[in-house]
Every structure is written in C-alpha cells, then in structure tokens.
Amino acid sequence: MSEHFSRAMDRLYMLAMWVAGLSLLLMTIVIPVGIFSRYVLNRGESWPEPIAIICMVTFTFIGAAVGYRAGSHIAVNMLTDRLPAALQKAAARLVDLLMLLVTVLMFWYSFWLCVELWEQPVAEFPVMTSGESYLPLPVGSAVLILFVIERLLFGSQEHRPVVLIGNHG
C-alpha cells in the first residue's frame, strides 16, 4: 500500500511541479506584455494584471506543496538541532501535525471563499469569476495535505528519485 501511495504522490508531485513552473513562466510572459502595451503602444490592457496575479497565487500555493515534499522550505533548526535524537523526532512529528492542522484550516477557509465568490465576475477579466481565480488556494492546500499525510505515515520523501531530479548538491 505504501509504495502505491508514494508512487501516486510522485505523479502528483510532478504534476504540481509542472503546474507551478508553467504558471511562473506564464507570469513572466504576461507582465512584459502588459508593460509593452502600456508604455509602447500607449494602450493599457486590463487583462495582464489579473492573469499575473492568478499565476502568482498558483505558483505560490502549488509550489509550496512541491517545496514541502522536497524539504526545500525554510526551517529554523537552531533549537531542534541541539536536542537529543528522540526529542528531535518528537519535534519533527509535532511540526508535521501542526502543519497538517494549519493546512486543513487553510483548505477549509479557501474552499468556502471559492464557494462564496464563485459567481462574482472579475471586472478586468470577465471570462473568469473571482471564485475560479481563488481555486489554486484549496487545490494547493489539498495537495499539501496529501504530502503532509505521506510524511506522517512514511517519513520524509526527500530521498525519492523524482524529488532528486535536477538536484546535483
């Protein structure tokens, strides 16, 4: 069971990495288009800014899940590094449980935010509603919840080959 779950998480990890990367790429393309249209064509377009914000939110929330699974997030270990090994394990478990709690709360509130704003249009980008634009929040939270559960059940996944892709250090 654990290997099946970890392989599914590997696929989810790769998908999340691609989504985060493509949203970062799209954001870096859209922002210069907005600048070019405003200052060179002398015609400010309304769509580049909301697209860039949606891409930034997607990159942030989906990318956070990727960073958590890879263990590349920021951590202050000054205190825990000085603890005995048993207490280090207990502190790591406590951190993971608190991470699960925070992520579940983040999922809950962002889900209901999307529900409440689902029909409200975005004035600058009428193709999309506000609820749809906030969708990366609960999706990223759900992915992060799965990665936290994986860490709680099976330990850190930093050693998995899919996580080590491109890591030469």
Salt bridges, closest charged atoms under 4 A:
GLU3 OE2 - ARG160 NH2 3.55
ASP10 OD1 - ARG69 NH2 2.75
ASP10 OD2 - ARG160 NH2 2.69
GLU45 OE2 - ARG43 NE 2.65
GLU150 OE1 - ARG69 NE 2.76
